[in-house]
Amino acid sequence: MRTNSTRRLLGAVATACVMALGATACGSSDPAADAGGPKDVKSALEKGGKVTVWAWEPTLKKAAADFEKKYPQVDIDLVNAGTGDKQYTALQNAIAAGSGAPDVAQVEYYALGQFAIAKSVEDLSGYGAAAFDKTFSPGPWNAVKYDRSVFALPMDSGPMALFYNKKVFDKHGVAVPATWDEYVEAARTLHKADPKIFITNDTGDAGATTSLIWQAGGRPYKTSGTDVSIDFGDAGTKTYTSTWQKLLDEDLVAPITSWSDEWYKGLADGSIATLAIGAWMPANFTSGVASASGDWRVAPLPQWSAGARASAENGGSSLAVPKAAKNKELAYAFIEYATTGAGASARVAEGAFPATTADLESKKFLETAFPYFGGQQANKIFAESAATVGTGWSYLPYQVYANSVFNDTVGKAYVSSTPLSKGLEDWQRASVTYGTDQGFDVNK
């Protein structure tokens, strides 16, 4: 659970977001007016210098080494300042202090809006980023682009798929579910055959919940400047809750937290039979569930209605340049290299899941065989998922805070008789209150 001190920090940053947005509204109408241009980037590369990168993604080591080889005058200093919230807190502290910020920061898509609306990260369109509108798949590109501004470049993506234990499904004669109704039936059959088997695990996760609502057609968040609307009563959300509530009511999901030792054990012994998660998951199976190699396979995400073709993103992150960066032009040059062209392809070869359409469509990528999944060409399923991600999704400009109180609200549905729909109402209420307190016009 987020500490009170961290929540106060996020509150201060959210307030700064609103103040910054109001201040910049009176400035230039050109969102990239203050940005350096491509010529400045070229000059910076010739001059050289040091670029400090805060990131945890391992394939950036390859990108950094290749970039330094191509541009010997540039030194890329990779720093793991923590993952997710830990890094965001450090980044927010550096921004508030006015010093100590990196030149490049890895920022997950759900968190980017918080920094973008505060104008605490550079609009990269003036450096040339706007030209990449056809380079990336729709989900990641829409996550970094706001109006005419591009606040980061996509580093990877997380189109969803269903990972399932074929050995367990075959043993009990259960077909791979094509719809979520079939998924519920599969859960019942497996658990009845062996009470130790659960269709999946779930103790309440904001990212997983919003991803499935996204796939179901729900669009609970809408933001325009400081105007925010939150509605977890829309049709898509109701579609999700009506199905997922059955799994909770019938105790068909394991009460195990993801990424715990118990979770890895469940994936290894088959007591957790499926995961609906992002396409970045294979490397975690290989490293964390090695003993189950050959047991697991990949299938398209179940659909909310038979015959539909809809997916959603789950996870994924971008590379942004903080306003306080010292070497912005060099920072942009590295970001562009690491996320597009040869740099992106090299990272894909190292195990990153691409956000670039060229890599998603390449024969080499699509025909890659995964020994862990019995030689299956799983990238074909992931690429199809990427192409069918629903449009129009957005996060709150203070999603980091909203996610921090998910277990205080929706989480009650997993440990009490509170219905999932009631938990989402409580989450909405808490998010509305917080946003209003920070100066946003919420649900007005």
C-alpha positions as a printed Julia matrix, in Angstrom:
444×3 Matrix{Float64}:
   0.0     0.0     0.0
   1.25    3.51   -0.75
   2.49    5.4     2.3
   0.88    8.66    3.39
   4.08   10.57    2.63
   4.12    9.23   -0.91
   0.46   10.1    -1.36
   1.18   13.64   -0.19
   3.99   13.86   -2.74
   1.7    12.69   -5.51
  -0.86   15.22   -4.36
   1.69   18.0    -4.59
   2.68   16.89   -8.06
  -0.96   16.73   -9.18
  -1.5    20.28   -7.92
   1.6    21.35   -9.82
   0.14   19.63  -12.88
  -2.94   21.84  -12.83
  -0.94   24.99  -12.14
   1.51   24.2   -14.92
  -1.27   23.52  -17.38
  -2.92   26.83  -16.55
   0.36   28.69  -16.96
   1.23   27.12  -20.3
  -2.25   27.76  -21.66
  -1.29   31.43  -21.99
   1.94   30.66  -23.86
   2.77   29.78  -27.43
   0.11   28.06  -29.52
   2.85   25.91  -31.02
   3.3    22.92  -28.68
   6.9    22.46  -29.8
   7.88   26.11  -30.0
  10.62   25.81  -27.4
  11.97   22.46  -28.58
  15.23   22.0   -30.4
  14.99   20.84  -34.0
  16.59   18.02  -35.98
  19.59   20.27  -36.81
  20.21   20.81  -33.11
  20.1    17.05  -32.56
  22.65   16.49  -35.32
  24.96   19.17  -33.88
  24.66   17.67  -30.41
  25.68   14.25  -31.71
  28.75   15.74  -33.36
  29.7    17.55  -30.16
  28.98   14.59  -27.88
  28.41   14.47  -24.14
  26.83   12.37  -21.41
  23.21   11.2   -21.32
  21.85    9.88  -18.02
  19.02    7.38  -18.48
  16.78    6.22  -15.66
  15.35    2.88  -16.75
  14.94   -0.71  -15.62
  14.3    -2.38  -19.0
  17.24   -4.77  -19.65
  17.42   -4.56  -23.46
  18.38   -0.89  -23.22
  21.89   -2.11  -22.38
  22.21   -3.38  -25.95
  20.79   -0.15  -27.36
  23.18    1.94  -25.25
  26.22   -0.08  -26.31
  25.28    0.11  -30.0
  24.56    3.83  -29.75
  27.93    4.54  -28.15
  29.64    2.52  -30.86
  27.87    4.53  -33.55
  28.51    7.86  -31.79
  31.83    7.54  -29.91
  31.55   11.06  -28.53
  28.43   10.15  -26.55
  28.38    8.36  -23.18
  25.11    6.69  -22.14
  24.86    6.23  -18.37
  22.12    3.71  -17.56
  20.82    4.03  -14.0
  18.22    1.76  -12.42
  16.47    4.25  -10.15
  13.84    1.66   -9.27
  10.88    0.25  -11.13
   7.51    1.87  -11.61
   6.28    3.86   -8.62
   9.68    3.91   -6.93
  11.26    5.61   -9.94
   8.31    7.97  -10.39
   8.67    9.12   -6.79
  12.38    9.76   -7.34
  11.63   11.57  -10.59
   8.93   13.68   -8.97
  11.33   14.56   -6.14
  13.97   15.66   -8.66
  11.41   17.73  -10.56
  10.18   19.38   -7.34
  13.76   20.09   -6.26
  14.71   21.53   -9.62
  17.85   19.42   -9.86
  18.99   15.82  -10.18
  16.59   14.81  -12.98
  17.91   12.43  -15.65
  18.14   13.24  -19.35
  15.88   10.29  -20.21
  13.29    8.51  -18.07
  11.43    5.28  -18.67
   7.74    5.97  -17.97
   4.92    3.45  -18.24
   1.99    4.47  -20.41
  -0.47    4.69  -17.52
   1.82    7.14  -15.7
   2.85    9.35  -18.62
  -0.21   11.61  -18.48
   0.74   12.76  -14.99
   4.03   14.14  -16.3
   2.64   15.34  -19.63
  -0.14   17.49  -18.2
   2.37   19.1   -15.83
   4.6    19.91  -18.82
   7.42   18.35  -16.83
   8.5    16.28  -19.83
   9.5    17.67  -23.21
   7.16   17.81  -26.17
   9.28   15.83  -28.63
   7.37   16.76  -31.78
   9.75   19.62  -32.55
  12.72   17.27  -32.5
  11.13   15.13  -35.2
   9.02   12.72  -33.15
   5.78   13.72  -34.9
   7.04   12.02  -38.05
   6.71    8.62  -36.4
   2.91    8.53  -36.35
   2.89    5.5   -38.69
   5.91    3.85  -37.12
   4.23    2.46  -34.01
   1.16    0.3   -33.44
  -1.96    2.29  -32.44
  -2.09    1.43  -28.75
   1.4     2.64  -27.78
   1.33    5.63  -30.14
  -1.99    6.87  -28.75
  -0.54    6.51  -25.25
   2.28    8.99  -25.89
   0.46   11.49  -28.1
  -1.77   14.27  -26.74
  -3.37   16.61  -29.25
  -0.43   17.82  -31.39
   2.18   16.95  -28.79
   4.3    13.83  -28.46
   5.6    13.49  -24.91
   7.58   10.26  -25.31
   8.37    7.56  -27.82
   7.03    4.03  -27.26
   9.68    1.59  -26.12
   7.58   -1.57  -26.08
   3.98   -2.67  -25.9
   1.76   -5.16  -24.12
  -1.03   -6.42  -26.38
  -2.88   -9.05  -24.42
  -3.11  -12.78  -24.98
  -4.18  -15.85  -23.01
  -1.34  -17.98  -21.71
  -2.7   -21.42  -20.76
  -1.32  -24.66  -19.37
  -1.95  -27.11  -22.2
  -0.94  -30.07  -20.05
  -3.64  -29.24  -17.5
  -6.29  -28.47  -20.13
  -5.56  -31.7   -22.04
  -5.57  -33.83  -18.89
  -9.09  -32.68  -18.02
 -10.44  -32.5   -21.58
 -11.07  -28.76  -21.49
 -11.07  -26.76  -24.72
  -9.25  -23.45  -24.9
 -11.93  -20.79  -24.26
 -12.71  -18.45  -27.15
 -15.11  -16.29  -25.09
 -15.16  -15.16  -21.49
 -18.33  -17.18  -20.89
 -16.41  -20.26  -22.02
 -13.6   -19.16  -19.73
 -15.96  -19.25  -16.73
 -17.14  -22.72  -17.76
 -13.53  -23.88  -18.11
 -12.84  -22.53  -14.62
 -15.74  -24.52  -13.2
 -14.73  -27.73  -14.96
 -11.09  -27.55  -13.92
 -11.82  -26.68  -10.3
 -14.42  -29.45  -10.03
 -12.0   -31.98  -11.5
  -9.27  -30.9    -9.1
 -10.02  -28.39   -6.31
  -6.35  -27.41   -6.29
  -6.64  -26.0    -9.82
  -7.8   -22.42  -10.39
  -8.33  -20.84  -13.8
  -6.17  -17.9   -12.76
  -5.08  -15.88   -9.75
  -6.5   -12.52   -8.7
  -6.29  -10.52   -5.5
  -7.17   -7.22   -7.16
  -4.93   -5.46   -9.64
  -5.67   -2.04  -11.14
  -3.78   -2.68  -14.36
  -5.4    -6.04  -15.06
  -8.87   -4.67  -14.25
  -8.61   -1.62  -16.48
  -7.14   -3.7   -19.32
 -10.09   -6.09  -19.32
 -12.55   -3.18  -19.11
 -10.7    -1.67  -22.09
 -11.12   -4.9   -24.07
 -14.81   -5.07  -23.13
 -15.37   -1.65  -24.7
 -15.39    0.37  -21.49
 -13.9     3.86  -21.6
 -14.29    5.05  -17.99
 -11.71    7.84  -18.23
 -11.87   10.97  -20.39
  -9.57   13.96  -20.07
  -9.43   17.31  -21.85
  -6.99   19.65  -20.19
  -8.09   19.87  -16.56
 -11.59   18.57  -17.37
 -11.83   14.95  -16.28
 -14.67   12.47  -16.3
 -14.76    9.09  -14.58
 -17.58    6.62  -15.17
 -17.34    3.0   -14.09
 -21.01    2.57  -14.83
 -20.55    2.39  -18.61
 -21.62   -0.65  -20.62
 -18.13   -2.05  -21.09
 -17.38   -1.96  -17.38
 -20.67   -3.7   -16.61
 -19.83   -6.4   -19.15
 -16.56   -7.03  -17.34
 -17.97   -6.99  -13.8
 -20.91   -9.28  -14.57
 -18.53  -11.99  -15.79
 -15.66  -11.54  -13.34
 -18.07  -11.47  -10.4
 -19.01  -15.09  -11.19
 -15.39  -16.14  -10.82
 -15.14  -14.38   -7.47
 -18.49  -15.61   -6.14
 -17.67  -19.22   -6.99
 -14.1   -19.04   -5.65
 -12.68  -19.95   -9.04
  -9.62  -17.69   -8.87
  -6.65  -18.37   -6.63
  -6.2   -15.77   -3.86
  -2.55  -15.39   -4.79
  -0.78  -12.11   -5.56
   1.0   -11.9    -8.9
   4.82  -11.92   -8.88
   4.95  -13.6    -5.48
   6.84  -16.86   -4.86
   3.48  -18.61   -4.45
   2.42  -17.29   -7.87
   5.48  -18.67   -9.6
   4.93  -22.0    -7.84
   1.3   -22.1    -9.05
   2.35  -21.43  -12.63
   4.96  -24.18  -12.38
   2.74  -26.91  -10.89
  -0.37  -26.1   -12.94
  -2.58  -25.0   -10.05
  -2.84  -21.64  -11.82
  -4.0   -22.68  -15.28
  -4.09  -19.42  -17.28
  -2.92  -15.83  -17.38
  -4.56  -13.05  -19.41
  -1.63  -10.68  -19.63
   0.64   -8.66  -21.94
   2.84  -10.09  -24.68
   5.95   -9.24  -22.69
   5.27  -12.24  -20.43
   7.24  -15.03  -22.23
  10.61  -13.97  -20.82
   9.13  -14.2   -17.31
   7.95  -17.73  -17.97
  11.38  -18.74  -19.24
  13.25  -17.27  -16.3
  10.75  -17.77  -13.48
   8.85  -20.95  -14.42
  11.56  -22.94  -16.18
  10.36  -26.29  -14.85
   7.06  -25.98  -16.77
   8.72  -25.54  -20.17
   6.62  -27.29  -22.8
   3.47  -27.27  -20.67
   2.27  -23.79  -21.64
   0.88  -22.36  -24.88
  -0.49  -19.01  -26.1
  -3.99  -18.33  -27.44
  -5.91  -15.2   -28.45
  -7.55  -13.33  -25.61
 -11.11  -14.62  -24.99
 -13.79  -12.33  -26.41
 -16.74  -10.77  -24.65
 -18.99  -11.78  -27.53
 -18.55  -14.72  -29.9
 -16.8   -13.85  -33.15
 -15.47  -10.48  -31.96
 -11.86   -9.41  -32.48
 -10.94   -6.99  -29.75
  -7.88   -6.68  -27.55
  -6.28   -4.24  -25.13
  -2.88   -3.25  -23.86
  -1.51   -4.44  -20.53
   1.69   -2.75  -19.47
   4.36   -1.3   -21.7
   6.44    1.81  -21.34
   7.98    4.77  -23.12
  11.11    6.92  -23.02
  10.64   10.59  -22.18
  12.9    13.64  -21.75
  12.3    15.58  -18.52
  12.11   19.36  -18.87
  14.98   19.55  -16.38
  17.28   17.42  -18.56
  20.72   18.91  -19.22
  21.3    17.37  -22.66
  17.87   17.35  -24.3
  19.04   17.05  -27.92
  21.34   14.12  -27.14
  18.61   12.58  -25.01
  16.17   12.74  -27.9
  18.76   11.24  -30.27
  19.14    8.24  -27.96
  15.38    7.86  -27.51
  14.81    7.85  -31.26
  17.59    5.31  -31.78
  16.4     2.97  -29.0
  12.74    2.96  -30.08
  12.89    2.98  -33.9
  14.81    1.37  -36.74
  17.92   -0.7   -36.04
  17.94    0.15  -32.34
  14.41   -1.14  -31.83
  15.1    -4.29  -33.88
  18.22   -5.01  -31.84
  16.2    -4.73  -28.63
  13.54   -7.07  -30.05
  16.29   -9.59  -30.75
  17.24   -9.28  -27.07
  13.69  -10.12  -25.96
  11.75   -6.83  -25.98
   8.24   -6.94  -27.4
   8.02   -4.36  -30.2
   5.83   -1.32  -30.45
   7.05   -0.73  -34.03
   4.84   -2.0   -36.84
   7.87   -2.94  -38.99
   9.09   -5.35  -36.34
   5.6    -6.64  -35.61
   5.13   -7.44  -39.31
   8.57   -8.85  -40.07
   8.76  -12.47  -41.17
  11.63  -13.16  -38.79
   9.6   -11.92  -35.82
   6.37  -13.65  -36.79
   8.03  -17.01  -37.45
  10.12  -17.06  -34.3
   9.59  -20.38  -32.55
   9.31  -20.4   -28.76
  10.83  -23.61  -27.34
   9.16  -22.86  -23.99
   5.75  -22.98  -25.69
   6.44  -26.23  -27.5
   7.88  -24.52  -30.58
   4.75  -22.38  -31.07
   5.07  -19.23  -33.21
   3.44  -17.16  -30.5
   4.37  -13.81  -32.03
   1.69  -14.32  -34.68
  -0.92  -14.25  -31.92
   0.69  -11.25  -30.21
   0.9    -9.31  -33.48
  -2.77   -9.96  -34.22
  -3.62   -8.75  -30.74
  -1.6    -5.56  -31.29
  -3.55   -4.88  -34.48
  -6.93   -5.21  -32.75
  -6.37   -3.08  -29.64
  -9.47   -0.97  -29.05
  -9.1     2.74  -29.77
 -10.13    5.68  -27.63
  -8.65    4.52  -24.34
  -7.1     7.06  -21.97
  -5.85    7.13  -18.41
  -6.32    9.73  -15.7
  -3.71   12.49  -15.46
  -3.22   11.21  -11.91
  -3.49    7.47  -12.62
  -0.48    6.68  -10.44
  -2.39    7.94   -7.41
  -5.65    6.29   -8.49
  -3.92    2.93   -8.79
  -2.41    3.38   -5.33
  -5.9     3.37   -3.73
  -7.3     0.52   -5.86
  -6.91   -2.04   -3.09
  -8.53    0.33   -0.58
 -11.68    0.32   -2.71
 -12.03   -2.37   -5.37
  -9.78   -4.64   -3.35
 -12.58   -5.12   -0.81
 -14.43   -7.24   -3.38
 -11.69   -9.86   -3.03
 -11.76  -10.15    0.75
 -15.42   -9.5     1.63
 -18.96   -9.68    0.28
 -18.58   -6.29   -1.41
 -19.61   -6.66   -5.08
 -17.01   -5.79   -7.67
 -19.33   -3.14   -9.11
 -19.61   -1.49   -5.68
 -15.81   -1.55   -5.33
 -15.48    0.23   -8.67
 -18.04    2.82   -7.55
 -15.93    3.43   -4.46
 -12.78    3.71   -6.6
 -14.55    6.21   -8.82
 -15.68    8.24   -5.82
 -12.16    8.29   -4.35
 -10.66    9.27   -7.7
 -13.22   12.06   -8.19
 -12.59   13.43   -4.71
  -8.83   13.36   -5.12
  -8.91   14.97   -8.56
 -11.24   17.71   -7.38
  -9.02   18.4    -4.36
  -6.05   18.8    -6.71
  -7.83   21.37   -8.89
  -9.18   19.23  -11.71
 -12.78   19.69  -12.84
 -14.01   16.13  -12.36
 -17.43   14.91  -13.47
 -18.79   18.44  -13.9
